[in-house]
Amino acid sequence: MGCNLCPFNCNVDRIDTLGRCKCGILPKLALASIHKWEEPCISGENGSGTVFFSGCNLSCIFCQNHEISHSGFGKEVSIERLADIFLELQDKNVNNINLVSPTPYVPQIIKALDIAKTNGLKIPVVYNTNSYENVETIKRLNGYVDIYLPDLKYFDDTVALEYSKIPNYFDTASKAILEMLSQVPNNVFNDNGILQKGIIVRHLILPGNVTQTKKILNWIKNNLPEDIYISIMAQYFPTYKAKEHNLLNRKISKKEYEMVLNMLGDFENGYIQELSDCEEEYVPKFDLSGV
């Protein structure tokens, strides 16, 4: 059966052919660990149980995880092993199971969650995505995902094509986010302020692209609920092919950061990362730990 999980609709049989994402039929993981650099309501003190999947349907020239998303580093595991990994992370008292770049493996993840829940998985499941999703794929996750973390990257298609080689990004991503919101319309927190159910819309500020940020924030303001949670990320640093790009070969400036801060007055809820000199620290070491 051909794979049409994401908007590229490659329709390839991943048993013997790789599509855009370069993923095979088995889940391929690079790391399963406790991550403490997510939003405060995701990581908290105990951390988020992150599972980093290899492969990606985007081709971002600035990808901070290019070792696994582009170069394919990782280890294939069975669906049963993936279920065990979820339970092993839960045993470490993490706040949630955080699926990072999971799109190519949605059917396998659903099967693994069925197994894990039968064997005692109780903590929330987080779907951490680049948002280039088919609505039908997101619909399949209804009831399996408790928290959606979609990263809304670009507004203009010309920018999306240049930076990530993806067509029709915003229209596709915005429709996927609206489907996510329909599944979890209200953010629910426990007594410790840890998110149990809901959605946080993320956006990474890119140098020389504050206009993209402004357009995205305007769309969120005009199309999503007033109490929507947003997360503005300032962790960009030039890596991979971005080092040679005329706009992306530097970190964001203090002026750009302050311009974005001034755009946030109309938003009630959310987070913005502080501007620092340590952005590289947010990138995990992909060494197959926990796999």
PAZAPA-4460 file (N, C-alpha, C; in steps of 0.05 Angstrom, whole numbers, plus 32768, in hexadecimal, padded with zeros to 4 digits):
% residues 291
    n_x    n_y    n_z   ca_x   ca_y   ca_z    c_x    c_y    c_z   seq   type   mol
   8011   7FE8   8000   8000   8000   8000   8012   8019   8000     1      M     A
   800C   802C   7FEF   801C   8044   7FED   8019   8057   8005     2      G     A
   802F   8065   800C   802E   8077   8022   8025   8093   8019     3      C     A
   800F   809C   8026   8005   80B7   8021   7FFF   80C5   803C     4      N     A
   8011   80C1   804F   800D   80CC   8069   8010   80EB   806A     5      L     A
   8022   80F5   8059   8027   8112   805A   801F   811E   803F     6      C     A
   8020   8139   803D   8016   8146   8024   8026   8140   800B     7      P     A
   803D   8134   800D   804C   812D   7FF5   803E   8115   7FE6     8      F     A
   802F   8105   7FF6   8020   80EF   7FE9   8032   80DF   7FD6     9      N     A
   8048   80D5   7FE0   805C   80C6   7FCF   8050   80AD   7FC3    10      C     A
   803D   80A0   7FD2   8030   8088   7FC9   8044   8071   7FC4    11      N     A
   805A   8070   7FD4   806D   805B   7FD0   8068   8045   7FE5    12      V     A
   8071   802D   7FDF   8070   8017   7FF2   808A   8018   8002    13      D     A
   8088   8021   801B   80A0   8026   802B   80AE   800D   8034    14      R     A
   80A3   7FF6   802D   80B2   7FDD   8033   80CB   7FDB   8023    15      I     A
   80CA   7FE5   800A   80E2   7FE3   7FF9   80E9   7FFD   7FEA    16      D     A
   80DA   8013   7FEF   80DF   802C   7FE2   80DC   8043   7FF6    17      T     A
   80EE   8057   7FF5   80ED   806E   8006   80E0   8085   7FF8    18      L     A
   80CF   8094   8006   80C3   80AC   7FFA   80D2   80C5   8003    19      G     A
   80C4   80DB   8003   80D0   80F5   800A   80DD   80F4   8025    20      R     A
   80D0   80E7   8039   80DA   80E8   8054   80F2   80D5   8059    21      C     A
   80F7   80C3   8046   810D   80B0   8048   810A   809C   805F    22      K     A
   80F1   8096   8065   80EA   8084   807B   80E1   8069   8070    23      C     A
   80E9   8054   807D   80E0   8039   8076   80C7   8032   8085    24      G     A
   80C2   8018   8087   80A9   800F   8092   80AA   800D   80B1    25      I     A
   80C2   800A   80BC   80C5   8008   80D9   80CC   8023   80E5    26      L     A
   80C3   8029   80FD   80CA   8043   810A   80E9   8044   810E    27      P     A
   80F4   805A   8106   8111   805E   8109   8115   8075   811D    28      K     A
   8124   806F   8133   8127   8082   8149   8145   808A   814C    29      L     A
   8149   80A2   8155   8164   80AB   815A   816A   80B0   8178    30      A     A
   8154   80B3   8187   8157   80B9   81A4   813C   80B7   81B2    31      L     A
   813D   80AC   81CA   8125   80AC   81DB   812F   80B4   81F7    32      A     A
   8128   80CC   8200   8134   80D7   8218   8122   80EB   8226    33      S     A
   812B   80F3   823D   811D   8108   824C   8127   8123   8242    34      I     A
   8114   8134   8239   811B   814D   822D   8110   8163   823F    35      H     A
   8120   8177   8246   8117   818C   8258   8117   81A7   824B    36      K     A
   8118   81A8   8231   8119   81C2   8223   8100   81C8   8214    37      W     A
   80EA   81BA   8219   80D1   81C1   820C   80C4   81D7   821C    38      E     A
   80AC   81DF   8214   809D   81F4   8223   809A   81EB   8240    39      E     A
   8099   81FE   8253   8097   81F7   8270   8080   81E4   8276    40      P     A
   8069   81E7   8268   8052   81D6   826E   8054   81BB   8261    41      C     A
   8069   81B7   8251   806E   819C   8245   8085   818E   8254    42      I     A
   809B   819C   8259   80B1   818F   8267   80AE   818F   8285    43      S     A
   80A6   81A6   8290   80A4   81A8   82AD   80BF   81A0   82BA    44      G     A
   80BD   8196   82D3   80D5   818E   82E1   80DE   8172   82D9    45      E     A
   80CA   8161   82D2   80D0   8145   82CC   80DA   8140   82B0    46      N     A
   80D5   8153   829E   80DE   8150   8282   80C8   8142   8271    47      G     A
   80CD   8144   8257   80BC   8138   8243   80C9   811F   8238    48      S     A
   80BA   810A   8235   80C6   80F1   822B   80C7   80F1   820C    49      G     A
   80DC   80FC   8201   80DD   8100   81E4   80E7   80E8   81D5    50      T     A
   80DA   80E3   81BF   80E2   80CE   81AC   80E7   80DB   8192    51      V     A
   8101   80DC   8189   8109   80EA   8171   8109   80D5   815A    52      F     A
   80F7   80DA   8146   80F6   80C8   812F   8108   80D2   8119    53      F     A
   8114   80C0   810A   8126   80C7   80F4   8115   80CB   80DB    54      S     A
   811F   80DC   80C9   8111   80E2   80B0   80FF   80FA   80B4    55      G     A
   80F8   8106   809D   80E6   811E   809E   80DC   8123   8082    56      C     A
   80C3   812E   8081   80B8   8134   8067   80BF   8151   805E    57      N     A
   80CD   8160   806F   80D8   817A   8067   80F5   8178   8061    58      L     A
   8100   818C   8053   811C   818D   804D   8128   81A8   8055    59      S     A
   8125   81AF   806E   812D   81C9   8078   814B   81CD   8076    60      C     A
   8154   81E2   806A   8171   81E6   8067   817D   81EF   8081    61      I     A
   816D   81F6   8095   8178   81FE   80AF   8172   81EA   80C5    62      F     A
   816B   81D1   80BE   8162   81BD   80D1   8177   81B8   80E7    63      C     A
   816F   81BC   8100   8181   81B7   8116   8184   8199   811C    64      Q     A
   8171   818A   8112   8173   816C   8116   817A   815E   80FC    65      N     A
   8189   816B   80EA   818E   8160   80CF   819B   8145   80D0    66      H     A
   81AA   813F   80E5   81B7   8125   80E8   81A3   810E   80E6    67      E     A
   818B   8113   80F1   8177   80FD   80F0   8162   8102   80DB    68      I     A
   815B   811C   80D6   8145   8122   80C4   814E   811F   80A7    69      S     A
   8167   8126   80A1   8171   8126   8085   8184   810E   8080    70      H     A
   8196   810A   8093   81AB   80F6   808F   81A2   80DA   8097    71      S     A
   818B   80D8   80A5   8180   80BD   80AA   818C   80AE   80C1    72      G     A
   819B   80BC   80D3   81A6   80AD   80EA   818F   80A3   80FB    73      F     A
   8192   808A   8105   817E   807F   8116   817E   8061   8115    74      G     A
   816D   8055   8124   816B   8038   8126   814E   802F   8123    75      K     A
   8149   801C   8111   812E   8012   810E   8126   8000   8125    76      E     A
   810D   8003   812E   8104   7FF3   8144   80E8   7FE7   813D    77      V     A
   80E1   7FD2   814A   80C6   7FC7   8145   80B1   7FD8   8153    78      S     A
   8098   7FD3   814B   8082   7FE2   8158   8081   7FDA   8176    79      I     A
   8086   7FC1   817C   8086   7FB8   8198   809B   7FC6   81A8    80      E     A
   80B3   7FCA   819C   80C9   7FD8   81AA   80C1   7FF5   81AE    81      R     A
   80B4   8001   819A   80AB   801D   819D   8098   8020   81B5    82      L     A
   8086   800D   81B7   8073   800D   81CE   8082   800B   81E8    83      A     A
   8097   7FFA   81E9   80A7   7FF7   8201   80B6   8011   8208    84      D     A
   80BF   801F   81F4   80CD   8038   81F8   80BA   804C   8205    85      I     A
   80A2   804D   81FC   808E   805F   8208   808B   8059   8226    86      F     A
   8089   8040   822C   8085   8037   8248   809E   803C   8259    87      L     A
   80B6   8038   824D   80CF   803D   825B   80D2   805B   8262    88      E     A
   80CA   806C   8250   80CA   8089   8256   80B6   8090   826C    89      L     A
   809F   8084   826B   808B   8089   8280   8096   8081   829B    90      Q     A
   80A5   806B   829C   80B1   8061   82B5   80C5   8075   82C0    91      D     A
   80CF   8087   82B0   80E2   809C   82B9   80D4   80B5   82C3    92      K     A
   80BA   80B2   82C6   80A9   80C8   82D2   80A8   80E1   82C1    93      N     A
   80AA   80DE   82A7   80A8   80F5   8295   808A   80FF   8294    94      V     A
   8086   8117   828A   806B   8122   8289   805B   8118   8272    95      N     A
   8068   810F   825D   805A   8107   8245   806C   80F7   8232    96      N     A
   8060   80EB   821E   8070   80DF   8208   806F   80F3   81F1    97      I     A
   8086   80FD   81E8   8089   8112   81D5   8094   8107   81BB    98      N     A
   8082   8105   81A7   808A   80F9   818D   8094   810F   817B    99      L     A
   80AE   810F   8174   80BA   8124   8165   80BE   811C   8148   100      V     A
   80B3   812B   8136   80B3   8125   8119   80A7   8109   8113   101      S     A
   808F   8105   811C   8083   80EA   811B   8073   80E4   8102   102      P     A
   806F   80F7   80F1   805C   80F5   80DB   805F   80DB   80CA   103      T     A
   8078   80D4   80C1   807A   80BD   80B0   8073   80A2   80BD   104      P     A
   8070   80A2   80D8   806C   8089   80E6   8051   8088   80F5   105      Y     A
   803E   8098   80EC   8024   809A   80FB   8017   807E   80FE   106      V     A
   8015   806D   80E9   8008   8053   80EE   8017   8042   8102   107      P     A
   8031   8042   8101   8041   8032   8114   803E   803D   8130   108      Q     A
   803D   8058   8133   803A   8064   814D   801F   805D   8159   109      I     A
   800A   805D   8149   7FF0   8056   8153   7FF0   803A   815E   110      I     A
   7FFC   8027   814F   7FFD   800B   8158   800E   8009   8172   111      K     A
   8024   8018   8173   8034   8017   818C   8026   8023   81A3   112      A     A
   8016   8038   819F   8007   8044   81B5   7FF1   8031   81BF   113      L     A
   7FE5   8022   81AC   7FD1   800F   81B4   7FDD   7FFA   81C7   114      D     A
   7FF5   7FF1   81C0   8003   7FDD   81D0   800B   7FE9   81EB   115      I     A
   8017   8001   81EA   8020   800E   8203   8009   8014   8216   116      A     A
   7FF3   801E   820B   7FDC   8024   821C   7FD0   800B   8229   117      K     A
   7FD0   7FF5   821A   7FC8   7FDB   8226   7FD9   7FD3   823D   118      T     A
   7FF3   7FDB   823C   8006   7FD4   8250   800C   7FEA   8264   119      N     A
   7FFA   7FFE   8265   7FFC   8011   827B   8005   802D   8274   120      G     A
   8007   8035   825B   800E   8050   8254   7FF7   8063   825B   121      L     A
   7FFD   8077   826B   7FE7   8088   8275   7FED   80A6   8271   122      K     A
   8006   80AD   826C   800D   80CA   826A   8006   80D4   824E   123      I     A
   8003   80EF   824C   7FFB   80FA   8232   800F   80F5   821C   124      P     A
   8004   80F4   8203   8015   80F1   81EB   8016   810B   81DC   125      V     A
   802E   8114   81D6   8033   812D   81C8   803B   8128   81AB   126      V     A
   802E   8136   8198   8035   8133   817C   8043   814D   8173   127      Y     A
   805E   814B   8170   8070   8161   816B   8077   8162   814E   128      N     A
   806A   8174   813E   806B   8172   8121   8072   818C   8113   129      T     A
   807C   8189   80FB   8082   81A1   80EA   8069   81AC   80DC   130      N     A
   8053   819F   80E1   8038   81A7   80D8   8032   81A2   80BA   131      S     A
   8045   8197   80AB   8040   8191   808F   8033   8175   808F   132      Y     A
   8019   8176   8095   800A   815D   809A   7FF1   815C   8088   133      E     A
   7FE9   8144   8081   7FCF   813F   8076   7FBA   813F   808C   134      N     A
   7FA4   814D   8087   7F8F   814D   809B   7F85   8131   80A2   135      V     A
   7F84   8120   808E   7F7B   8104   8092   7F8D   80F5   80A5   136      E     A
   7FA7   80FB   80A4   7FBA   80EE   80B7   7FB5   80F8   80D3   137      T     A
   7FB1   8112   80D6   7FAB   811D   80F1   7F91   8111   80FC   138      I     A
   7F7D   810D   80EB   7F64   8101   80F4   7F69   80E5   80FF   139      K     A
   7F7C   80D7   80F4   7F81   80BC   80FD   7F8C   80BC   811A   140      R     A
   7F97   80D3   8122   7FA4   80D5   813C   7F90   80DD   8152   141      L     A
   7F77   80E3   814A   7F63   80EC   815D   7F5F   80D6   8172   142      N     A
   7F62   80DD   818C   7F60   80CA   81A1   7F7A   80BE   81AA   143      G     A
   7F8F   80C1   8199   7FAA   80B7   81A0   7FBC   80CD   81A9   144      Y     A
   7FB9   80E5   819E   7FC9   80FC   81A6   7FBA   810E   81B9   145      V     A
   7FC7   8115   81CF   7FBB   8126   81E3   7FC3   8143   81DE   146      D     A
   7FDC   8147   81D5   7FE7   8162   81D2   7FF4   8165   81B7   147      I     A
   7FED   8179   81A8   7FF9   817F   818F   800D   8196   8192   148      Y     A
   8025   8193   8187   8039   81A8   8186   8040   81AD   8169   149      L     A
   802F   81BB   8159   8036   81C0   813D   8047   81D9   813B   150      P     A
   805C   81D7   812B   806D   81EE   8125   8064   81FA   810B   151      D     A
   8059   8212   810C   8050   8220   80F4   8067   8231   80EA   152      L     A
   8074   8227   80D5   808E   8232   80CD   808D   824B   80BB   153      K     A
   807D   8249   80A6   807D   825F   8092   8060   8267   808A   154      Y     A
   805E   827F   8081   8045   8288   8075   8046   8288   8057   155      F     A
   805C   8291   804C   805E   8294   802F   806A   827B   8022   156      D     A
   805E   8272   800D   8067   8259   7FFF   8083   825D   7FF3   157      D     A
   808A   8275   7FEA   80A4   8278   7FDF   80BA   8273   7FF3   158      T     A
   80B5   827B   800C   80C9   8277   8022   80CA   8259   8029   159      V     A
   80B3   824C   802A   80B2   8230   8031   80C0   821F   801C   160      A     A
   80BD   8227   8003   80CB   8218   7FED   80E9   821C   7FEF   161      L     A
   80F2   8235   7FF4   810E   823A   7FF6   811C   822D   800E   162      E     A
   810F   822E   8025   811B   8225   803D   8117   8207   8043   163      Y     A
   8100   81FD   803A   80F9   81E1   8041   80F1   81D0   8029   164      S     A
   80F0   81DB   8012   80EA   81CD   7FF9   80CE   81C0   7FFB   165      K     A
   80BB   81CF   8006   80A0   81C4   8008   808C   81D7   7FFB   166      I     A
   807A   81CC   7FEB   8065   81DD   7FDE   804C   81E0   7FF0   167      P     A
   803F   81F6   7FED   8025   81FA   7FFA   8026   81F5   8018   168      N     A
   803B   81FF   8025   803F   81F9   8041   8029   8205   8053   169      Y     A
   8025   821F   8051   8013   822C   8065   7FF7   8222   8063   170      F     A
   7FEC   8220   804B   7FD1   8216   8048   7FCE   81FA   8054   171      D     A
   7FE1   81E9   804E   7FE1   81CE   8058   7FE3   81CD   8077   172      T     A
   7FF7   81DC   8081   7FFC   81DB   809E   7FE6   81E7   80AE   173      A     A
   7FDA   81FD   80A4   7FC5   820B   80B3   7FAC   81F9   80B4   174      S     A
   7FA6   81EA   809F   7F8F   81D8   80A0   7F94   81C1   80B4   175      K     A
   7FAD   81B7   80B5   7FB3   81A2   80C8   7FB0   81AC   80E4   176      A     A
   7FB9   81C5   80E9   7FB7   81D0   8104   7F9A   81D4   810C   177      I     A
   7F8A   81DC   80FA   7F6D   81DE   8101   7F61   81C3   8108   178      L     A
   7F6A   81AE   80FB   7F60   8193   8102   7F6A   818C   811E   179      E     A
   7F83   8191   8124   7F8E   818C   813E   7F7D   819A   8153   180      M     A
   7F77   81B4   814E   7F68   81C4   8161   7F4C   81B8   8165   181      L     A
   7F40   81AD   8150   7F25   81A2   8153   7F26   8189   8165   182      S     A
   7F3C   817B   8166   7F3E   8164   8177   7F43   816B   8195   183      Q     A
   7F53   8180   8199   7F5A   8188   81B5   7F55   81A6   81B7   184      V     A
   7F3C   81AF   81B8   7F37   81CC   81B6   7F3E   81DB   81D0   185      P     A
   7F42   81CD   81E6   7F47   81DB   81FF   7F60   81D0   820C   186      N     A
   7F72   81E2   8215   7F8A   81D9   8224   7F82   81D2   8241   187      N     A
   7F8A   81BA   8249   7F84   81B1   8264   7F9E   81AB   8272   188      V     A
   7FA1   81B7   828A   7FBA   81B4   829A   7FB4   81A5   82B4   189      F     A
   7FC8   8197   82BE   7FC5   818B   82D8   7FCB   819F   82EE   190      N     A
   7FCA   8196   8307   7FCF   81A9   831D   7FEB   81B4   831E   191      D     A
   7FFE   81A7   8310   8019   81B0   830F   801F   81C2   82F7   192      N     A
   800A   81C8   82E8   800E   81D9   82D1   8018   81CB   82B8   193      G     A
   8017   81B0   82B8   8021   81A0   82A1   8009   819B   828F   194      I     A
   800D   81A0   8275   7FF8   819D   8261   7FF1   8180   825E   195      L     A
   7FD7   817A   8260   7FCD   815F   825D   7FBF   815A   8242   196      Q     A
   7FB4   816F   8237   7FA6   816E   821E   7FA5   818A   8212   197      K     A
   7FA8   818C   81F7   7FA6   81A6   81EB   7FBA   81AA   81D3   198      G     A
   7FBF   81C3   81CD   7FD0   81C9   81B6   7FE0   81E3   81BC   199      I     A
   7FF9   81E3   81B4   800A   81FA   81B5   8015   81FE   8198   200      I     A
   8010   8215   818C   801A   821A   8171   8035   8227   8174   201      V     A
   8049   821A   8168   8065   8224   816A   806C   8233   8150   202      R     A
   8080   8245   8153   808B   8252   813C   80A8   825A   8142   203      H     A
   80BA   8253   8130   80D7   8259   8133   80DD   8273   8124   204      L     A
   80E8   8286   8132   80F0   829F   8125   8109   829A   8114   205      I     A
   8109   82A2   80FB   8120   829E   80EA   812C   82BA   80E4   206      L     A
   8146   82BC   80E3   8153   82D5   80DC   814B   82DF   80C1   207      P     A
   8145   82F9   80BF   813E   8305   80A6   8121   82FF   809D   208      G     A
   8112   82F2   80AF   80F7   82E9   80A8   80E2   82F1   80BC   209      N     A
   80E5   8308   80C9   80D1   8311   80DD   80B6   8315   80D0   210      V     A
   80B6   831B   80B6   809C   831E   80A8   808C   8304   80A8   211      T     A
   809A   82EE   80A5   808C   82D4   80A7   807F   82D0   80C2   212      Q     A
   808E   82D8   80D7   8084   82D6   80F3   806B   82E7   80F6   213      T     A
   806C   8300   80EC   8055   8312   80EE   803D   8306   80E0   214      K     A
   8040   82FC   80C8   8029   82F1   80B9   801D   82D9   80C7   215      K     A
   802E   82C8   80D3   8025   82B0   80E1   8016   82B8   80FA   216      I     A
   8020   82CB   8109   8013   82D4   8121   7FF8   82E1   811B   217      L     A
   7FF7   82F0   8105   7FDE   82FC   80FD   7FC9   82E6   80F6   218      N     A
   7FD2   82D1   80E8   7FC0   82BB   80E1   7FB5   82AE   80FB   219      W     A
   7FC7   82A9   810E   7FBF   829C   8127   7FAB   82AD   8135   220      I     A
   7FB0   82C7   8136   7F9E   82DA   8144   7F83   82DA   8137   221      K     A
   7F82   82D9   811D   7F68   82DB   810E   7F59   82C1   810A   222      N     A
   7F67   82AB   810F   7F5A   8291   8108   7F59   827C   811E   223      N     A
   7F67   8281   8134   7F67   826F   814A   7F5B   827C   8163   224      L     A
   7F53   826D   8177   7F46   8279   818E   7F58   828D   819D   225      P     A
   7F4C   82A0   81AB   7F5B   82B5   81B9   7F6E   82A9   81CE   226      E     A
   7F66   8292   81D9   7F76   8287   81EF   7F8A   8272   81E5   227      D     A
   7F8F   8271   81CB   7FA1   825E   81C0   7FBD   8262   81CC   228      I     A
   7FCB   824C   81D1   7FE6   824E   81DB   7FF9   824E   81C3   229      Y     A
   800C   8261   81C3   8021   8261   81AF   803C   825F   81BC   230      I     A
   8050   8257   81AD   806B   8254   81B7   807E   825F   81A1   231      S     A
   808A   8275   81A7   809C   8282   8194   80B9   827A   819B   232      I     A
   80C6   826D   8189   80E1   8262   818E   80F6   8274   8182   233      M     A
   810A   827A   8193   8121   828C   818B   813B   827C   8189   234      A     A
   8139   8262   8187   8151   8251   818A   8160   824D   8170   235      Q     A
   8159   825B   815B   8166   8257   8141   8184   825D   8142   236      Y     A
   8193   824C   8135   81AF   8252   8130   81B6   8245   8115   237      F     A
   81C8   8250   8106   81CE   8246   80EB   81DD   822B   80EC   238      P     A
   81D1   8218   80E0   81DD   81FD   80DE   81D6   81F1   80C4   239      T     A
   81E2   81DA   80BD   81DD   81CC   80A5   81E1   81DF   808D   240      Y     A
   81CF   81E0   8079   81D3   81F0   8061   81CE   820D   8066   241      K     A
   81C3   8214   807D   81BD   8230   8082   81D6   8241   8086   242      A     A
   81EC   8234   808C   8205   8243   8090   820D   8252   8077   243      K     A
   8204   8248   8060   820C   8255   8046   81F5   8267   803B   244      E     A
   81DF   826A   804A   81C8   8279   8040   81CC   8297   8048   245      H     A
   81C5   82A9   8036   81CA   82C6   803B   81B9   82D2   8051   246      N     A
   81A2   82C6   8057   8191   82CF   806D   8193   82BE   8086   247      L     A
   8197   82A5   8082   8195   8292   8099   81B0   828B   80A6   248      L     A
   81C6   8299   809D   81E0   8292   80A7   81E8   82A1   80C1   249      N     A
   81D4   82A9   80D0   81D9   82B6   80EA   81C2   82B0   80FD   250      R     A
   81C6   82B6   8116   81B0   82B4   8129   819E   82CC   8126   251      K     A
   8186   82CA   8133   8174   82E1   8132   8180   82F8   8143   252      I     A
   817C   8310   813A   8187   8327   8148   8175   8330   8160   253      S     A
   8180   8340   8171   8170   834B   8187   8159   835C   817D   254      K     A
   815E   836B   8167   814A   837B   815B   8133   836A   8151   255      K     A
   8139   8355   8143   8124   8343   8138   8114   8336   814F   256      E     A
   8122   832E   8164   8115   8322   817C   8102   8336   8188   257      Y     A
   810A   834F   818B   80F9   8364   8197   80E1   836A   8185   258      E     A
   80E5   8369   816B   80CF   836E   8159   80B9   8359   815D   259      M     A
   80C2   8340   8160   80AE   832A   8165   80A1   832D   8180   260      V     A
   80B0   8335   8194   80A4   833A   81AF   808E   834E   81AD   261      L     A
   8092   8362   819D   807D   8377   819A   8064   836E   818C   262      N     A
   8066   8357   817E   804F   834C   8170   803D   833B   8182   263      M     A
   8046   8335   819B   8038   8321   81AB   8024   832D   81BE   264      L     A
   801F   8347   81BD   800D   8354   81D0   7FF1   834A   81D0   265      G     A
   7FE8   8340   81B9   7FCC   8337   81B7   7FC7   831A   81BF   266      D     A
   7FDD   830D   81C7   7FDA   82F0   81CE   7FDA   82ED   81EC   267      F     A
   7FC7   82DD   81F6   7FC3   82D9   8212   7FD6   82C4   821E   268      E     A
   7FDB   82AF   820F   7FE9   8298   821A   8000   828F   8208   269      N     A
   8015   8286   8216   802B   827B   8206   8046   8281   8211   270      G     A
   805A   827C   8201   8076   827D   8209   8087   828A   81F3   271      Y     A
   809D   8296   81FB   80B1   829F   81E8   80CC   8299   81F5   272      I     A
   80DD   828C   81E6   80F8   8286   81F0   8108   82A0   81F3   273      Q     A
   8119   82A0   8207   812B   82B7   820A   8141   82B5   81F5   274      E     A
   814A   82CC   81ED   8161   82CE   81DA   817A   82C9   81E9   275      L     A
   818A   82B5   81E0   81A3   82AF   81EE   81B9   82A8   81DB   276      S     A
   81D0   82A1   81E6   81E7   8299   81D5   81EB   827A   81D6   277      D     A
   81D7   826C   81E0   81DA   824F   81E5   81C6   823E   81D6   278      C     A
   81BD   8248   81BE   81A8   823A   81AF   81AF   821D   81A9   279      E     A
   81C9   8218   81A4   81D2   81FD   819D   81CB   81E8   81B2   280      E     A
   81C8   81F1   81CB   81C3   81DF   81E1   81A7   81D2   81DF   281      E     A
   8195   81DD   81CF   817B   81D1   81CC   817B   81B8   81BA   282      Y     A
   8191   81B4   81AB   8192   819D   8199   819C   8184   81A9   283      V     A
   818C   816F   81A9   8195   8157   81B8   81AC   8149   81AA   284      P     A
   81BA   8138   81B9   81CF   8127   81AD   81C2   810D   81A5   285      K     A
   81C1   8108   818B   81B4   80F0   8181   81C7   80D9   8182   286      F     A
   81C4   80C8   8196   81D7   80B2   819A   81C8   8097   819F   287      D     A
   81AF   8096   8197   819F   807E   819A   8198   8077   81B7   288      L     A
   819D   8089   81C9   8196   8084   81E5   8178   807D   81E8   289      S     A
   8172   806A   81F7   8156   8063   81FC   8149   8053   81E6   290      G     A
   8157   804F   81D0   814B   8041   81B9   8150   8023   81BB   291      V     A
***
